Amino acid sequence: MIQETLESISQQTSEVIENILNKQKSKVDLKKLSGIVGYGIKPHNFRQSFMGEITKFQDYLRLNGHIKNIPKSQPQQSEDNTNALISFINSRLSEPDYVWPVNMKGTLFRRAIWAYFIDTPLEDVKYYGSAMSKSEVQKLLIEIDIKIANGELKTLDYATESALDEMSNTMESKAIAMLRRELKECQKNLVAEREARLDLEKKLAIYKQKQLMLLGKDKSAIKAGSIY
């Protein structure tokens, strides 16, 4: 249904095609497209299940001059990365024989999925990208965790590799905790030093006041002596 709609739109005039683009003519407006497709399709449905088709369609429109090549802003690039990741994960979910990497806890090994997504050896990937932390991606990953727990997906054990992550996270947590303790101690020392300084300043002010009073008495005594 989606593919047929996109193919039909691609055969239309430039004016018709421009009506489904955003104001900048830089990409397809998913809200406008969902209105054309109908059947209760929402923009998030495209992002979750059809971004592969949408990306190819936009590439076609770009190649034929309908979409402008405008440099992407950081938020746009982030959105594109998130959509691409969702499309990547959904395409794997549609493959019954796909094997999902699991960590030592028996849940989805996130770093491995990210390595697959960016087509990079796992040993070269130290952390997964920010796209993995987006709410829509997190929701999808939790659904996969549930499927894994229910035995609905095939899995591959990455316990050894994920154990290194656990050790690294534990070490980082301990290091952060130690730094926080040191910071708290420094703050206490600063407060103590400040209070000690204020106390010394107060004592010095009292001492100066006494000196002035004594000096005043001495002057009065000298004046009184000169009278006699």
C-alpha positions, -999 to +999 in steps of 0.1 A: +000+000+000+027+025+010+050+015-019+021+018-044+012+053-031+048+065-033+052+052-069+019+069-078+031+102-064+065+099-082+047+099-115+028+131-108+037+167-118+061+188-099+033+209-084+016+178-070+049+164-056+058+197-040+025+196-021+038+167+000+071+184+009+079+205+039+082+243+036+119+242+028+114+216+001+141+196+018+122+164+027+088+147+026+063+160+051+051+128+068+020+144+081+009+154+046+019+120+033-002+102+060-032+123+049-028+110+013-023+074+024-052+073+048-062+041+066-054+058+099-017+060+091+001+085+114+035+101+109+051+079+136+039+048+117+062+059+088+091+064+112+086+030+129+079+008+099+084+025+065+115+047+068+133+025+043+107+032+017+105+069+026+143+073+023+144+056-011+115+078-023+132+110-010+164+099-028+144+096-060+129+130-056+163+145-048+178+129-079+150+144-100+154+179-085+122+180-065+140+180-031+166+207-025+200+197-011+200+220+020+227+214+046+211+196+075+211+212+110+222+191+140+186+184+151+177+173+115+208+150+114+198+136+148+163+129+136+176+113+104+199+090+124+171+081+147+147+072+119+174+052+101+181+032+133+144+025+138+141+014+102+172-008+106+158-025+138+123-030+122+138-046+091+156-071+114+124-078+133+107-087+100+133-114+095+122-145+115+157-160+113+176-129+124+198-136+155+197-110+182+228-104+204+221-107+241+243-097+271+251-115+303+218-105+317+199-121+289+186-088+274+195-071+241+231-062+238+227-025+228+263-018+219+263-048+195+232-036+178+248-002+173+279-018+159+257-037+134+239-005+125+270+015+117+287-015+101+317-014+124+334-043+143+322-046+178+357-043+193+360-009+176+327+004+192+332+015+228+298+032+233+265+033+214+253+065+198+228+090+211+201+077+188+199+046+209+187+068+238+158+084+220+124+076+235+110+060+204+141+038+200+141+029+237+105+018+234+114-005+205+143-020+223+122-028+254+097-046+231+126-066+218+137-074+254+102-087+261+102-108+229+136-122+239+124-130+274+094-148+259+116-169+236+101-153+205+134-143+189+166-162+181+196-150+201+233-152+202+252-151+235+276-121+239+281-126+277+319-122+275+318-090+255+290-075+276+308-085+308+335-061+298+308-034+295+296-042+330+331-040+344+337-007+326+304+007+338+312-004+374+347+012+372+332+044+358+306+045+385+332+040+412+354+067+397+325+091+395+315+083+431+351+089+443+352+122+424+319+132+440+333+124+475+364+144+468+343+173+455+321+172+487+353+171+508+367+201+490+334+219+494+335+212+532+371+224+534+362+256+515+333+262+539+356+256+569+383+279+555+357+306+548+343+303+583+379+304+598+387+334+577+355+352+588+363+343+624+398+357+621+385+389+604+360+393+633+388+389+659+410+413+640+382+439+639+377+435+677+414+438+683+416+470+662+386+484+681+403+477+714+435+493+701+416+524+691+399+525+725+433+522+743+448+548+721+419+571+729+425+566+767+462+573+763+455+606+746+430+616+772+455+608+800+482+628+783+459+658+780+449+655+816+485+654+827+494+684+807+467+704+825+483+698+859 
